[in-house]
Amino acid sequence: KKKDFKGLKMQRMKLPAGMSVEEAIDYYKGNPDVEYAEPNYIVHADSVPDDPSFSNLWGLHNTGQAGGKPDADIDAPEAWELTAGSEDVVIAVVDSGVAYTHPDLAGNIWTNTAETSCSDGIDNDNNGYIDDCNGWDFIGNDNDPMDYNGHGTHVAGTIAATGNNALGVTGIMWTAKIMPLRFLGINGSGTLADAVAAILYANANGAHVINNSWGGGGYSQALKDAIDASDAVVVCAAGNSSGDNDEFAFYPASFTSSNIISVAATDRNDI
């Protein structure tokens, strides 16, 4: 059983009973028509804090709250004096989905205007996904990328929770559009094959930025190929282990792709 990936000359293969992954890789590597074969690694979400209101968002504006170091932040208010973002910017959140009905996110969810109906069971825009009006669930293979873990919703809120609306938190961009692409399950894990499919979807459907707050597994040429094929800026988490990624690679952040921004972190004391 196989699955083709639109946009890459690649297939995901389901192995027959009794064949190990190692045996399958050796088999395909021996075929001169196969450029590479690799495992479908499992990756995991990076953990993030649950910030309930802007006054607690020290990463955006650190006033020394909770004993932190004042101004150990990204200077978001200073940036907002220049611009609070644009609704023309589409940011794909490749993650556990997004609670797209949340009142602080609903107004900033991307709409696929080429899909003329959301419920007619027809692929109106011929992109390979039926009724994908607001993204896609690559686990359930359906048009409902709802979040059942919470990680993707938090990430989406950090990126583009509606700003200046007297509700909840404020995203870094107040009006950008979030494209929800679900590939991490309830337990926060997902396969690289689904991650590749999600990134290819973002590539094909106009995402300007693709956010990947997850990582793990080994080096994947398929994942790198999907990123290299993108015109978007691809933002990748560098991991939460405080490790040296030059010494111990963490993918996809450690890929050499020219369009990747690898993001590390500091705490409220700038450490």
N, C-alpha and C positions, 0 to 999 in steps of 0.2 A: 504494500500500500504506500502511495507516495503523494506528496503535495507539492505543486509547483508554486514558485514565488514570482509574481508579476513584477518585472523590473530588473530581475537578476536571473541569470541562467543557473538556477539552483533548485534542488529538490530536497524535501525532507522525507526520509524513508522510515517506514515502520518495519522493524526487524522481525523475521519469522521466529517462532519459538525454538529455543535451543541455540540460537546464534548470539554471541556476545557482541557488545559494541566494538571491542577491540578487533574481533574477527571480521566484522563488517567493514571497519575502516581499512584493515589490511587488504580485504577483497577489492574494495573500490579503488584504493591507491594503485592496485595492480592493473587497473583498466586504463589504457592510454587515452580514452575519451573523457576521463574524469580529472579535472584540474586539482581538486583537493577534496578530502573527506574528513569530517571532524565530529566529535560528540555534540549532542544537543544539550549543552550544559544547563544546569539550574542556577539562577541568580536570585538575589534577595534584596529587598528594600532596605535602604539606609534609614535608621531610626531618626526621628525629629521630635522636638518638644511640641507640646500642645499650647500655643499662645492664645488666650481667650480674648485679648483686646489690645488695641494699639499701644496703650501705656505700658504694656508688658513686653512689647516687641523691641527688646534692646538691640537686636541685630539691625533694625532699621534706624532706631534713635535711642542711644544709650545715655540716659541722664544719671546713671549711677544706681538705678533701681536694683533692689535685691543685693546691694553691696558691690555692684559692678564698677568698672572703670568708665567714667564719663567719656563719651565720644569714641568708645571702642565699638564702632558701628560702620555702616556703609554710607552714612550721611544722606539718608533718603530725603529728609525735609529740605536739605540744601539742593538736592537734585530736582525735587518737585517745584522749586522756585523757577526752574528752567522749563521743565515739562513733566507732566504726570503720565505720559505715555500716549498711545494712540489706539483707537479701536480698529485701525487698519492693520495692526500687527497680530498675526495668528501664531499662537504658541502651543505646540503639541505637547501634552503631558503624557508621556509613555510610562504608565505606572499601574496602580491598582484600580484605576477608574477615577471618576470624579462624581461627587454628589451634586449633579448638575441642577437639581431643583433647590439647592440651598439658597436662601434669600440673599446671601452675600456673594453668590457666584452666578446665579441664574441669568442675570443681565449681561454677563460677560462670556457666555458659552457660545462657541463657534457654531454657525449654521451652514450646512452644505446647501447653498442655494441652487446647485445644479440638480439636486434630488427633488423633483417637483412634488413628490408625495412621500410622506413618512410611513404610510401604512398600506400601500397598494400591493406590496409583495413583488414589485418590479424594480429592477436596477435601472432607474430612469436615466442616470448619467453614464451608464455603461462602464463604471470603474471597478466592477467585480464585487461590489458590496450592495446588498439590497436594503433600501430604506435607511441608508446611513446619514441621517439628517444632522446628527450631533456627535459623530465619531463612531467608534466600533469596539466591540468586546471580542478580543482575539482568543479568549478562553472558551466562552460560550458560542462563539461564531455567530453573533447576532448584533443588532443595532442598539443595544442597551448597555453602554459602558458605565453603569452605576458602580459606585465604590462600596465594597463590603469589608474593607480593611481599615480605611481611614487615612492611609498614607498619601494616596494620590490627591485626596481632597485637601489635606494640609498643604501639600506642595502647590496645588493650584491656588489656594488662598494666599500663600506667600507671594506667588507670582502676580496674581491679578484678582484678588478679592476687590469688589467694588469700593472705590475710595470716596471719601467725603459724602457718605450717605447716612451718617449717624447710626450705623449698624455694624456690630461685630468688629472685625479687624480691617486693616487696610493692606492691600497688596502693593508690591513695588510699583506695578503699573496699574492705574486705576480703571482703565477702560479696555485693555487688551483682550483679545478673544482667546479663550482656552479651547483647544481641541482635545477632548478626552479619548485616550486610547488605552484600553484595559488589557494588560497581559500578566499582571501579578494577581494571584488569587487571594483568598481570604487569609491565608497564612503568610502573605507577603512574598511568596516565591512564584517564579515563573520560568518558562523555558526561553532559551535564546532564539529558537525558531519563531516563537510568537513575538519576541522583541524585534527581530528582523522584519517580520510582517508588518508590525506597527510602524516602524521607521519608514518602510517603503510606502505605507499608506500616507504618512505625513509628507513624504517627498512628493507624492503624486497629487496631493490635495492642497498644496499651497501653504504649508507651514513655513513661517519665516525663522522660527526657533523651535528646536526639539529638545525638551528637557528630560534627562535620564537620571533620576535620583536613586540609583540602584547600581549594583555591580557584583562581580564575583565570577567564578568559573575560570576556565583557562582562556588562552588567546583564541579568538574565533575569527577566521578570515571572512566568514559569511557576514558577521556583524560589522566588521570593518568595511567590507564592500558596500553594505547598505548605507553606512555613514558617509563613505567616500562618494557615493552616488547622489548625495544630498546637496542642494543649493542652500540649505538652511545653516544657521549657526547651531551647533550641537553641543549642549551644555551637559556635562557629565560629573557626577559626584566622585570625588577622589577617595571616598571611604571614611569610616569613623574610627579606624584603628590607630591613628597617629603614626602610621608606618611611612617609610620612605618609598614612594611609588617608583622612583628610579631604580631602587634595589629590589623591591618586591612589587611587581606590576599589578595593577588593579584595573580590570577592564570593565567598561569601554574607556574610562578616563585616561588610561595609559597608551591608547592608540596614538600613532604619529599623524593621524589625519589632520590636515591643515584647517579644517572647519570646527575642530573640537576646542571648547573651553573647559579645562579641568578645574573643578571648584573644590577647594579645601575649606576648612572652617577654623575659627577661633572661638573661645568662650567669652563670656561677658566681661572678663578681666583682660581680654586681648592676649590670651595665652594659647 
